[in-house]
């Protein structure tokens, strides 16, 4: 980290000795929902949004993010930000809505109680905790696994009334997991959960065999309404 007096900016450089990024991939890694390699989703997880959001934030702060890398030799990311932010940019930052939590409208469970045993396939521990907590609030029980491969094995070996399937996961993503389950005659309802909110993403999930589609951050009212269409109410 260093101060650049000529431009009145702070510069931070982060370097690694990882797999590196090819010149071709460097041109697009700052685009939304893009990763350096499609296999990265399976091995390392992630949605391909981190660098895009980081670059937007850096530019809002009067700077930028750049990358230099060689395949097989690691990467070096450099971020610069203005030390003195102009007033109009500061106002924009202060008025930007805070990131929504994964689950909203947390009192929605008070008027609904359901019966059933669910399987949650989700690689993020915090998301696991929040979704599991919301499910148990309405009387349901739930098992959790952290990737699509484990989800397929758990679904086929267990007895579930509903499967909640995240899309972006390591080892095996949600789309492939759903396809494998349906190919083996698995008929239990599957609801896909993803941060990808584009219409083509929804179409891909439904085409793979999902019965329904939810986007993050989840809204409690809608989440419970969807669950109630597949599960019996507690009597």
C-alpha positions in Angstrom: 0.0 0.0 0.0 1.3 3.4 -0.9 0.3 7.1 -1.3 0.6 8.6 -4.8 1.2 12.3 -4.2 1.0 13.2 -7.9 -2.6 12.0 -8.2 -3.5 12.3 -4.5 -4.6 8.6 -4.4 -4.0 5.6 -2.2 -2.7 2.5 -4.1 -3.2 -1.0 -2.8 -1.6 -4.0 -4.5 -2.5 -7.6 -3.8 -0.5 -10.4 -5.4 -0.8 -14.2 -5.4 1.0 -17.2 -6.8 -2.1 -19.0 -8.0 -3.2 -20.4 -11.4 -2.9 -17.0 -13.2 -5.2 -15.5 -15.8 -4.7 -15.5 -19.5 -4.6 -12.3 -21.5 -7.9 -13.2 -23.2 -9.6 -13.8 -19.8 -8.2 -10.6 -18.3 -10.3 -8.6 -20.8 -13.6 -9.9 -19.4 -13.1 -10.8 -15.7 -14.5 -7.4 -14.6 -17.8 -8.2 -16.4 -20.7 -9.4 -14.3 -21.2 -13.1 -13.8 -17.9 -13.9 -15.4 -15.0 -15.9 -14.0 -11.5 -16.6 -15.5 -12.5 -20.2 -16.2 -15.8 -21.9 -16.2 -14.3 -24.7 -14.1 -13.7 -22.1 -11.4 -17.3 -22.3 -10.4 -17.0 -26.0 -9.7 -13.6 -25.9 -8.0 -13.7 -22.7 -6.1 -17.4 -21.5 -6.1 -18.5 -17.9 -6.5 -20.9 -16.1 -8.8 -18.5 -14.0 -10.9 -19.7 -10.7 -9.3 -16.9 -9.8 -6.9 -14.5 -8.1 -9.3 -17.3 -6.3 -11.2 -18.7 -4.8 -7.9 -15.2 -4.0 -6.7 -14.3 -2.1 -9.9 -17.6 -0.1 -9.7 -16.8 0.8 -6.1 -13.3 1.8 -6.9 -14.4 4.1 -9.8 -17.1 5.6 -7.5 -14.3 6.5 -5.2 -12.3 8.2 -8.0 -10.0 5.3 -8.8 -9.9 1.9 -10.5 -8.8 -1.7 -10.4 -6.4 -3.2 -12.8 -4.8 -6.6 -13.2 -1.5 -8.0 -14.5 -1.2 -11.8 -14.7 0.6 -14.7 -16.4 -0.9 -18.2 -16.6 0.6 -20.5 -14.1 2.5 -17.7 -12.3 -0.1 -15.8 -10.4 -1.9 -12.5 -10.6 -1.4 -8.9 -9.2 -4.5 -6.7 -8.7 -4.0 -3.0 -8.1 -6.7 -0.7 -6.7 -6.4 3.1 -6.5 -8.9 5.4 -4.7 -9.0 9.2 -4.2 -7.8 10.3 -0.8 -10.1 13.4 -1.0 -13.4 12.4 -2.4 -15.4 15.1 -4.2 -18.6 16.2 -2.5 -20.9 14.9 -5.2 -19.3 11.4 -5.1 -19.5 11.4 -1.3 -23.2 12.1 -1.5 -23.7 9.3 -3.9 -21.9 6.9 -1.6 -23.9 8.0 1.4 -27.2 7.6 -0.4 -26.5 4.2 -1.9 -28.8 1.7 -0.3 -27.1 -0.8 2.0 -26.9 -4.3 0.6 -30.0 -6.3 1.5 -29.7 -9.3 3.7 -30.2 -12.7 2.3 -33.7 -12.9 3.9 -36.1 -9.9 4.2 -39.4 -9.4 6.0 -38.5 -11.6 9.0 -41.9 -11.5 10.6 -43.6 -13.4 7.7 -43.3 -16.7 9.5 -45.8 -15.8 12.2 -48.9 -16.8 10.3 -47.7 -20.0 8.6 -46.7 -23.4 9.9 -45.9 -26.3 7.5 -45.0 -30.0 7.7 -42.2 -31.6 5.8 -38.5 -32.6 5.7 -36.3 -30.5 3.3 -32.9 -30.8 1.8 -30.9 -27.6 1.4 -28.0 -27.7 -1.0 -26.0 -24.5 -0.4 -22.2 -23.9 -0.2 -22.1 -20.6 1.7 -22.2 -21.3 5.5 -23.9 -18.0 6.4 -26.6 -18.6 3.8 -27.0 -22.1 5.1 -27.5 -20.8 8.6 -30.0 -18.1 7.6 -32.1 -20.3 5.3 -32.1 -23.2 7.8 -33.2 -20.8 10.6 -36.1 -19.5 8.4 -37.2 -23.0 7.5 -37.3 -24.2 11.1 -39.3 -21.2 12.2 -42.3 -22.5 10.2 -42.1 -26.1 11.7 -40.0 -27.8 9.0 -37.0 -30.0 9.4 -33.9 -29.7 7.2 -30.7 -31.4 6.2 -27.9 -29.4 4.6 -25.0 -30.2 2.2 -22.4 -27.9 0.6 -22.3 -28.8 -3.1 -24.3 -30.3 -5.9 -22.6 -33.7 -5.9 -23.3 -34.2 -2.2 -26.8 -32.9 -2.9 -27.5 -35.6 -5.5 -26.2 -38.3 -3.2 -28.2 -37.1 -0.2 -31.4 -36.6 -2.2 -31.3 -40.1 -3.6 -30.4 -41.8 -0.3 -32.8 -39.8 1.9 -36.5 -39.1 2.1 -37.4 -35.5 1.5 -40.5 -33.5 0.6 -38.7 -30.7 -1.1 -35.2 -29.8 -2.2 -33.8 -26.2 -2.2 -30.9 -26.0 -4.6 -28.4 -23.2 -4.9 -27.0 -22.7 -8.4 -23.4 -21.5 -8.0 -21.5 -24.2 -6.0 -18.1 -25.9 -6.1 -17.6 -29.5 -7.2 -20.9 -29.6 -9.0 -23.2 -26.7 -9.7 -27.0 -26.6 -9.1 -28.0 -27.0 -12.8 -26.0 -30.1 -13.2 -27.2 -31.5 -9.9 -30.9 -31.0 -10.9 -30.3 -32.6 -14.3 -28.6 -35.7 -12.7 -31.5 -36.1 -10.3 -34.2 -35.8 -13.0 -32.2 -38.2 -15.2 -32.4 -40.8 -12.4 -36.2 -40.4 -12.1 -36.1 -38.2 -9.0 -39.6 -36.7 -8.7 -39.4 -34.6 -5.5 -40.0 -30.9 -6.1 -36.8 -28.9 -6.5 -36.7 -25.1 -6.0 -33.6 -23.4 -7.4 -32.1 -20.4 -5.4 -29.7 -18.1 -7.1 -28.3 -14.6 -7.2 -28.7 -14.6 -11.0 -31.9 -12.8 -11.6 -32.0 -12.7 -15.4 -34.8 -14.3 -17.3 -32.4 -16.6 -19.1 -31.2 -17.9 -15.7 -34.7 -18.7 -14.7 -35.3 -20.4 -18.0 -32.2 -22.5 -17.5 -33.2 -23.6 -14.1 -36.7 -24.6 -15.2 -35.3 -26.4 -18.3 -32.9 -28.4 -16.1 -35.9 -29.7 -14.2 -36.5 -27.3 -11.3 -40.1 -26.8 -10.3 -39.7 -23.2 -9.2 -37.1 -20.4 -9.0 -36.2 -17.9 -6.3 -33.7 -15.1 -6.3 -31.4 -13.8 -3.6 -32.0 -11.9 -1.4 -34.9 -14.0 -0.5 -38.1 -12.3 0.6 -39.7 -14.2 3.5 -43.3 -13.7 2.4 -42.6 -14.9 -1.1 -40.3 -17.7 0.1 -42.9 -19.1 2.5 -45.7 -18.7 -0.1 -43.7 -20.8 -2.6 -43.0 -23.4 0.1 -46.7 -23.6 1.0 -47.5 -24.6 -2.6 -45.5 -27.8 -2.2 -45.9 -28.7 1.5 -48.9 -29.4 3.7 -50.0 -26.9 6.4 -49.7 -28.0 10.0 -53.0 -28.9 11.5 
